[in-house]
Amino acid sequence: MRTPARPPLDGLKKRLERSRAERERQPRDGFLRETFVLPRPAARLKAKEWFERFPKQAYWTEIESWFERPGDVIEFTMRRLPAAD
């Protein structure tokens, strides 16, 4: 009785390399980040939603960076801790 051939590992290797590369690009400071690109009024609402949902005192929530884009569009990154300890 013959043993079956080993399956190709190319797909797995590519996924591992991609995952490791993404992990290297992300800061290792423990914060979760999310970037938004929204019109100014929606950006204000989104930031307010984050501060209400993840209070600054518990999650260290903050607007890490923001840029004003053409057409009154705001690109901003929010960051917070994963849990309120």
C-alpha positions in Angstrom: 0.0 0.0 0.0 1.4 3.3 -1.0 1.3 6.5 1.1 -0.3 9.5 -0.4 1.9 12.3 -1.7 2.4 15.4 0.6 0.1 18.3 -0.3 1.8 21.4 -1.7 2.7 24.0 0.9 3.0 27.0 -1.4 -0.3 28.6 -0.3 0.5 28.1 3.4 4.0 29.6 3.0 2.6 32.7 1.2 0.0 33.2 3.9 2.6 32.9 6.7 5.0 35.3 5.0 2.2 37.8 4.4 1.0 37.5 8.1 4.6 38.0 9.4 5.2 41.0 7.1 1.9 42.6 8.4 2.9 42.0 12.0 6.3 43.6 11.5 4.7 46.8 10.0 2.4 47.2 13.0 3.8 48.9 16.1 4.2 46.6 19.1 2.8 49.1 21.6 -0.4 47.2 22.5 -2.8 49.7 20.9 -5.5 48.9 18.4 -5.7 51.3 15.5 -8.4 52.1 12.9 -8.1 54.6 10.1 -11.1 56.4 8.6 -11.6 58.7 5.6 -14.9 60.6 6.0 -16.5 63.9 5.3 -15.9 66.3 8.2 -19.4 66.0 9.8 -19.2 62.1 9.7 -15.6 62.2 11.0 -16.7 64.2 14.0 -19.5 61.7 14.7 -17.2 58.7 14.3 -14.7 60.2 16.7 -17.4 61.0 19.2 -18.7 57.5 18.9 -15.3 56.0 19.7 -14.9 58.3 22.7 -18.3 57.3 24.0 -17.8 53.6 23.3 -14.2 53.4 24.6 -13.8 56.1 27.3 -10.4 57.9 27.2 -9.8 57.2 30.9 -10.2 53.5 30.6 -8.9 52.7 27.0 -6.5 55.7 26.5 -8.5 56.4 23.4 -7.2 59.2 21.2 -7.0 60.6 17.7 -3.5 59.6 16.8 -3.2 61.6 13.6 -5.4 63.4 11.1 -5.2 65.0 7.7 -7.5 67.3 5.8 -8.0 66.0 2.3 -9.5 68.0 -0.6 -13.3 68.4 -0.6 -13.6 68.8 3.2 -12.7 65.1 3.8 -10.8 64.1 6.9 -8.5 61.1 7.1 -7.8 60.2 10.7 -6.5 57.3 12.8 -8.0 56.4 16.2 -6.2 54.3 18.7 -7.2 52.6 21.9 -6.1 49.8 24.2 -7.8 46.4 23.6 -9.3 46.2 27.0 -10.1 48.5 30.0 -7.9 47.2 32.7 
